[in-house]
Amino acid sequence: MNRLNPYEATRKAAFEKAKADRHAKRLDKIKEKRSKAGKKSKLGRNKVYQDLQKDLVKSFADAEKIIRDEEIAGNYVPGDTEEEESDE
């Protein structure tokens, strides 16, 4: 193969080196995730996500309450919009 592609040996060596580096970085990342600091970081991210979800549920509940109050008052008609529709 060397006669057809003189760069093949260099390419192969570079590929193997990159593969070993990738493997080492992956092991370091896994080790960091499993450490106390990594677990604490994940707990923090989970807390932020749960707070966002709680706020989202609350905002939907508030919107439903507004619509329900308007229905009770007789001001809400489903499908009725304030914008004029154009037939083009």
C-alpha positions in Angstrom: 0.0 0.0 0.0 3.0 2.3 0.6 3.7 2.5 -3.2 0.1 3.6 -3.9 -0.1 6.0 -1.0 3.1 7.1 0.7 1.1 9.0 3.3 -0.7 5.9 4.5 1.7 5.1 7.4 1.6 8.7 8.7 -2.2 8.8 8.4 -2.5 5.5 10.3 -0.3 6.6 13.1 -2.1 9.9 13.4 -5.5 8.1 13.5 -4.3 5.7 16.2 -3.0 8.6 18.3 -6.3 10.5 17.9 -8.1 7.4 18.9 -6.1 7.0 22.1 -6.5 10.7 23.0 -10.2 10.4 22.5 -10.4 7.4 24.7 -8.4 9.1 27.4 -10.5 12.2 27.3 -13.7 10.1 27.5 -12.3 8.3 30.6 -11.5 11.6 32.2 -15.0 12.9 31.6 -16.6 9.8 33.0 -14.4 10.0 36.1 -15.3 13.6 36.6 -19.0 12.8 36.2 -18.8 10.2 38.9 -16.9 12.4 41.4 -18.6 14.3 44.2 -18.2 17.6 42.3 -19.8 16.1 39.2 -22.7 14.7 41.2 -23.2 18.1 42.9 -23.2 19.8 39.5 -25.9 17.5 38.2 -28.0 18.1 41.3 -27.8 21.8 40.6 -28.8 21.4 37.0 -31.7 19.2 38.0 -32.9 21.8 40.5 -32.9 24.5 37.9 -34.8 22.3 35.4 -37.4 21.4 38.0 -37.9 25.0 39.0 -38.4 25.9 35.3 -40.9 23.1 34.9 -42.8 24.3 38.0 -43.0 27.8 36.7 -44.2 26.5 33.3 -47.0 24.5 34.9 -47.9 27.5 37.0 -48.1 29.8 34.0 -50.3 27.4 32.1 -52.6 27.1 35.2 -52.8 30.9 35.4 -53.7 31.1 31.7 -56.4 28.4 32.1 -57.8 30.4 35.1 -58.0 33.6 33.1 -59.9 31.8 30.3 -62.2 30.1 32.9 -62.9 33.5 34.5 -63.7 35.0 31.1 -66.0 32.1 30.3 -67.8 32.6 33.6 -68.2 36.4 32.9 -69.4 35.6 29.4 -66.6 37.5 27.6 -64.8 34.5 26.1 -66.1 32.9 22.9 -64.0 29.9 21.6 -62.6 30.5 18.1 -63.3 34.2 18.2 -60.3 36.4 17.5 -59.8 40.1 17.6 -57.8 40.0 14.4 -59.5 40.4 11.0 -59.1 37.5 8.7 -58.2 38.3 5.0 -59.3 36.0 2.2 -56.5 36.4 -0.4 
